[in-house]
Amino acid sequence: MVSARPPWLAAGLCCVALHMTLRAWRWGVLLSPVKKGIPFRSLVSLTLVKYVINVVPPRLGEVAASVLLAKKERISSASVIAASLFERVLDTLAVLVLFALYLVFLADRYVPGTQRGREVFETIRHATVIGLGAMAVAAAALMLILRSRRWHDRVPRVIARHLFSFLDGLRAMQSRSAVVETILLSLLIWLVISTQLWCLIRAYLEVFPFAGTLLIVAVTIVGVAIPTPGGIGGFQFFMDLSLIHFFRAYLTAADPDSQAAGISNGAYVVSMVPVMLVGLVLLQRHRIDGIGGLTASQD
């Protein structure tokens, strides 16, 4: 097995930093109708905090970091939570679009070499077609809800205040420029993630096609979606599956299974450990700031 090469690991770390920065940028765009001028530093730090809190329990980070930002900026928590949850929708859409492009232009280049690989490929292909259709219907329904006010008077007052605050977090979708910006940022985020993964694979392999990482990203996103702490286990399992059944020719003939496991574990560590460490420091700072703010308000 080839040991990891530092220049490629460094390139992967740079992509991790760019990835987090782009996520913070997109979050700010989505929140711009709620409040303009949210400090970019806060958006970046709380984006990292999301990943820390997501470790235990999974997915709670989206809500917790949103509440922290809402309190800091004195805006509705429901609006910030809505924007954060909508980011996950944008992520799903971006992955579906990138994999659809892969299917159209590159699928014939990297044919699965095993029956298991062919089954996985067919499953993802069908899910992509269904997912794009479902996303189109959901997007049309969302735009109709946001643009129409006929239903507002029919909502009970008890529900209306919270519901309208939640929908405020989606108001960016009423702006054509914001829609274009968020879509472009979402595609760019996942291109950066693909580049990050490619660099980390190249840290172990002399040769590997960049286009192949689009397929690996589409497969591993299934593992990340499984609610395990920090995506541990699911990411590695599905990345191993991709490497062994689609890209075995690039692995060592002596022990491809062990090499695939080493690559997937290394990619996870480099992608997540720095984010977790920095996020822990920032989480502690936000907790201290929160306590200080509470004390000041009581005085």
C-alpha positions as CSV (number, residue, x, y, z in Angstrom):
1,M,0.0,0.0,0.0
2,V,1.3,3.5,-1.0
3,S,1.8,5.8,2.0
4,A,0.0,9.1,2.0
5,R,1.8,11.9,0.1
6,P,1.8,15.2,2.0
7,P,1.3,17.6,-0.9
8,W,-2.0,16.0,-1.9
9,L,-3.1,15.9,1.8
10,A,-2.4,19.6,2.0
11,A,-4.4,20.2,-1.2
12,G,-7.2,18.3,0.4
13,L,-7.1,20.4,3.5
14,C,-7.2,23.6,1.4
15,C,-10.4,22.2,-0.2
16,V,-11.9,21.5,3.2
17,A,-11.3,25.2,4.2
18,L,-12.8,26.4,0.9
19,H,-15.8,24.1,1.3
20,M,-16.6,25.5,4.7
21,T,-16.2,29.1,3.5
22,L,-18.6,28.5,0.6
23,R,-21.2,26.9,2.9
24,A,-21.0,30.0,5.1
25,W,-21.4,32.3,2.1
26,R,-24.4,30.4,0.9
27,W,-26.0,30.5,4.4
28,G,-25.5,34.3,4.4
29,V,-27.2,34.6,1.0
30,L,-30.2,32.6,2.2
31,L,-30.5,34.8,5.3
32,S,-30.0,38.1,3.6
33,P,-33.8,38.8,3.4
34,V,-34.1,38.2,7.1
35,K,-31.2,40.4,8.1
36,K,-28.5,42.0,5.9
37,G,-25.0,42.4,7.1
38,I,-24.6,39.3,9.3
39,P,-20.9,39.1,10.0
40,F,-19.2,36.5,7.7
41,R,-17.0,35.5,10.6
42,S,-20.1,34.4,12.6
43,L,-21.4,32.4,9.6
44,V,-18.1,30.6,9.1
45,S,-17.7,29.8,12.8
46,L,-21.2,28.5,13.3
47,T,-20.9,26.5,10.0
48,L,-18.0,24.6,11.7
49,V,-20.0,24.3,14.9
50,K,-22.8,22.5,13.0
51,Y,-20.4,19.7,12.2
52,V,-19.3,19.4,15.9
53,I,-22.9,19.2,17.3
54,N,-23.9,16.8,14.5
55,V,-21.6,14.2,16.0
56,V,-24.0,13.4,18.9
57,P,-26.9,13.3,18.1
58,P,-26.8,13.4,14.3
59,R,-28.5,16.3,12.5
60,L,-29.0,18.4,15.7
61,G,-26.2,20.7,14.6
62,E,-28.4,22.4,12.0
63,V,-30.9,23.5,14.6
64,A,-28.5,24.2,17.5
65,A,-26.1,26.4,15.4
66,S,-29.1,28.2,13.9
67,V,-30.5,29.0,17.3
68,L,-27.0,30.3,18.4
69,L,-26.8,32.6,15.3
70,A,-30.4,33.8,15.8
71,K,-29.7,34.8,19.4
72,K,-26.5,36.5,18.5
73,E,-28.1,38.5,15.6
74,R,-31.5,38.9,17.4
75,I,-33.5,37.4,14.6
76,S,-36.1,34.7,14.5
77,S,-34.7,31.2,15.2
78,A,-37.4,29.7,13.0
79,S,-36.1,31.7,10.0
80,V,-32.5,30.7,10.5
81,I,-33.5,27.0,11.0
82,A,-35.5,27.1,7.8
83,A,-32.5,28.5,5.8
84,S,-30.3,25.8,7.3
85,L,-32.7,23.0,6.5
86,F,-33.1,24.4,3.0
87,E,-29.3,24.1,2.5
88,R,-29.7,20.3,2.8
89,V,-32.3,20.5,0.0
90,L,-29.9,22.5,-2.1
91,D,-27.1,19.9,-1.4
92,T,-29.3,17.1,-2.5
93,L,-30.2,18.9,-5.7
94,A,-26.6,19.7,-6.5
95,V,-25.5,16.1,-6.0
96,L,-28.4,14.9,-8.2
97,V,-27.4,17.4,-11.0
98,L,-23.7,16.5,-10.9
99,F,-24.5,12.8,-11.0
100,A,-27.0,13.3,-13.8
101,L,-24.2,15.0,-15.8
102,Y,-22.0,12.0,-14.9
103,L,-24.6,9.6,-16.3
104,V,-25.0,11.6,-19.5
105,F,-21.3,12.2,-20.3
106,L,-19.1,9.8,-18.3
107,A,-21.0,6.7,-17.3
108,D,-19.6,4.6,-20.2
109,R,-16.0,5.3,-19.1
110,Y,-16.2,3.7,-15.6
111,V,-18.3,0.6,-15.9
112,P,-18.7,-1.4,-12.7
113,G,-16.6,-4.5,-12.8
114,T,-18.8,-6.7,-10.5
115,Q,-22.5,-7.7,-10.3
116,R,-22.7,-5.8,-7.0
117,G,-21.3,-2.7,-8.6
118,R,-23.8,-2.9,-11.4
119,E,-26.7,-3.2,-8.9
120,V,-25.4,-0.2,-7.0
121,F,-25.1,1.8,-10.2
122,E,-28.6,1.0,-11.3
123,T,-30.0,1.9,-7.9
124,I,-28.3,5.3,-7.9
125,R,-29.3,6.0,-11.5
126,H,-33.0,5.3,-10.8
127,A,-32.8,7.4,-7.6
128,T,-31.3,10.3,-9.5
129,V,-34.1,10.3,-12.1
130,I,-36.8,10.1,-9.4
131,G,-35.0,12.6,-7.2
132,L,-34.8,15.2,-9.9
133,G,-38.5,14.8,-10.7
134,A,-39.4,15.1,-7.0
135,M,-37.2,18.2,-6.6
136,A,-38.8,19.9,-9.6
137,V,-42.3,19.3,-8.1
138,A,-41.2,20.4,-4.6
139,A,-39.5,23.6,-6.0
140,A,-42.7,24.5,-7.9
141,A,-44.8,24.0,-4.8
142,L,-42.5,26.1,-2.6
143,M,-42.5,29.0,-5.1
144,L,-46.3,28.8,-5.2
145,I,-46.5,28.9,-1.4
146,L,-44.0,31.8,-1.1
147,R,-45.6,33.9,-3.8
148,S,-49.3,33.4,-3.0
149,R,-50.9,35.1,0.0
150,R,-54.4,33.8,-0.4
151,W,-53.9,31.1,2.2
152,H,-52.4,33.3,4.9
153,D,-55.8,34.3,6.4
154,R,-56.8,30.6,6.7
155,V,-53.9,29.7,9.0
156,P,-54.8,29.8,12.8
157,R,-53.1,32.6,14.7
158,V,-51.4,30.1,17.0
159,I,-49.6,28.5,14.1
160,A,-49.3,31.6,11.8
161,R,-46.6,33.4,13.8
162,H,-44.2,30.5,13.8
163,L,-45.1,29.4,10.3
164,F,-44.5,32.8,8.7
165,S,-41.2,33.2,10.7
166,F,-40.1,29.8,9.3
167,L,-41.1,30.9,5.7
168,D,-39.1,34.1,6.1
169,G,-36.0,31.9,6.1
170,L,-36.9,30.9,2.5
171,R,-37.7,34.4,1.2
172,A,-34.4,34.4,-0.7
173,M,-36.0,32.1,-3.2
174,Q,-38.3,35.0,-4.2
175,S,-35.2,36.9,-5.5
176,R,-34.0,35.8,-9.0
177,S,-30.4,36.9,-8.2
178,A,-30.4,35.0,-4.8
179,V,-31.8,31.9,-6.5
180,V,-29.0,32.0,-9.2
181,E,-26.3,32.7,-6.5
182,T,-27.4,29.9,-4.2
183,I,-27.7,27.4,-7.0
184,L,-24.2,28.3,-8.3
185,L,-22.8,28.2,-4.8
186,S,-24.4,24.7,-4.2
187,L,-22.8,23.3,-7.4
188,L,-19.5,24.9,-6.6
189,I,-19.6,23.5,-3.0
190,W,-20.0,19.9,-4.4
191,L,-17.4,20.4,-7.1
192,V,-15.0,21.5,-4.3
193,I,-16.0,18.4,-2.3
194,S,-15.3,16.3,-5.3
195,T,-11.9,18.0,-5.8
196,Q,-11.2,17.5,-2.1
197,L,-12.0,13.8,-2.3
198,W,-9.9,13.4,-5.5
199,C,-6.9,15.0,-3.8
200,L,-7.2,12.7,-0.8
201,I,-7.4,9.7,-3.1
202,R,-4.4,10.9,-5.0
203,A,-2.5,11.1,-1.7
204,Y,-2.6,7.3,-1.8
205,L,-2.9,6.4,-5.5
206,E,-0.5,7.5,-8.3
207,V,-3.4,7.7,-10.8
208,F,-7.1,8.2,-10.4
209,P,-9.6,10.0,-12.7
210,F,-11.2,13.2,-11.4
211,A,-14.5,12.3,-13.0
212,G,-14.6,9.1,-11.0
213,T,-14.9,11.1,-7.8
214,L,-18.4,12.3,-9.0
215,L,-19.5,8.8,-8.8
216,I,-17.9,8.2,-5.4
217,V,-19.5,11.4,-4.1
218,A,-22.9,10.2,-5.3
219,V,-22.4,6.8,-3.6
220,T,-20.9,8.1,-0.3
221,I,-23.7,10.7,0.1
222,V,-25.9,7.7,0.9
223,G,-23.6,6.7,3.7
224,V,-23.4,10.3,5.1
225,A,-27.2,10.5,5.0
226,I,-27.5,7.5,7.4
227,P,-27.9,9.1,10.9
228,T,-24.7,7.9,12.5
229,P,-22.5,10.3,14.7
230,G,-20.6,12.4,12.2
231,G,-21.3,10.0,9.4
232,I,-18.7,7.6,10.8
233,G,-19.0,4.2,9.3
234,G,-21.4,5.0,6.6
235,F,-19.0,7.2,4.7
236,Q,-16.2,4.6,4.9
237,F,-18.4,1.7,3.9
238,F,-19.8,3.3,0.8
239,M,-16.5,4.7,-0.3
240,D,-15.0,1.2,0.0
241,L,-17.9,-0.1,-2.0
242,S,-17.2,2.5,-4.8
243,L,-13.4,1.9,-4.9
244,I,-13.7,-1.9,-4.9
245,H,-16.5,-2.4,-7.4
246,F,-15.9,0.6,-9.8
247,F,-12.2,1.4,-9.6
248,R,-10.5,-1.8,-8.6
249,A,-8.1,-1.4,-11.5
250,Y,-6.5,1.6,-9.8
251,L,-5.9,-0.3,-6.5
252,T,-3.0,-2.6,-5.7
253,A,-3.6,-6.2,-6.9
254,A,-2.1,-7.6,-3.7
255,D,-4.7,-6.5,-1.3
256,P,-7.3,-4.0,-2.8
257,D,-9.7,-4.4,0.0
258,S,-7.2,-3.2,2.6
259,Q,-6.0,-0.4,0.4
260,A,-9.6,0.8,-0.2
261,A,-10.3,0.8,3.6
262,G,-7.1,2.7,4.2
263,I,-8.0,5.4,1.6
264,S,-11.6,5.8,2.9
265,N,-10.4,6.1,6.5
266,G,-7.7,8.5,5.6
267,A,-10.1,10.6,3.5
268,Y,-12.5,10.8,6.5
269,V,-9.9,11.7,9.0
270,V,-8.4,14.6,6.9
271,S,-11.9,15.8,5.9
272,M,-13.5,15.8,9.4
273,V,-10.9,15.9,12.2
274,P,-9.6,19.5,11.4
275,V,-13.2,20.7,11.1
276,M,-14.1,19.0,14.5
277,L,-11.1,20.4,16.3
278,V,-11.6,24.0,15.1
279,G,-15.3,23.7,15.6
280,L,-14.9,22.6,19.2
281,V,-12.8,25.7,20.0
282,L,-15.4,27.9,18.3
283,L,-18.3,26.2,20.1
284,Q,-16.6,26.9,23.4
285,R,-16.2,30.5,22.5
286,H,-19.9,30.8,21.4
287,R,-20.9,29.2,24.7
288,I,-18.8,31.7,26.7
289,D,-20.2,34.6,24.6
290,G,-23.7,33.3,25.2
291,I,-23.2,33.2,29.0
292,G,-21.6,36.7,28.9
293,G,-24.5,38.1,26.9
294,L,-27.0,36.6,29.3
295,T,-25.2,38.0,32.3
296,A,-25.0,41.5,30.7
297,S,-28.7,41.4,29.9
298,Q,-29.6,40.5,33.5
299,D,-27.4,43.3,34.8
